[in-house]
Amino acid sequence: RPAGGGGGAGLMWIEPKTDWMPEDVYSLDVDLTRVEGNIHEIRTRMESLGYEVDISEKTAWTKRDFLSASELNRILGNLRRLEEAIHVPDGLPELEEQPDQGFFTAAIANALERHTLALKRMLDGMEYRIVRCGTIQSGEAALLPQ
């Protein structure tokens, strides 16, 4: 992933970790970079399908960074805006804003990862169902003029 705080070329989807436990160690430079990089990938794919979503990205976290409530709420807000643009499956827990005095928990880590994974799966299905003009689906024949 590129260094710096904004989006950029070279990002790619990294499979989310959705089984965080309270005793697990969460590394901002690895884990939040993955989460925000995946959010960037989702936004990029949505744009390729014609969905414009304005989000505030930070795709490269370092070991020196600090996760504040406002940063976490920015990430949660990004996910909410992406989910509002397309339909997401039922059953996902609500993304709730975190209070200034709150704690980053395994449940929050799992929610971030599960929401990015649900968005990716929705986009995978949408892209599969799109038939581009001038293409033929398997089992169909092109109609040629006589």
Helices and strands as residue ranges (DSSP letters): I 28-32, H 33-48, H 69-85, H 106-129
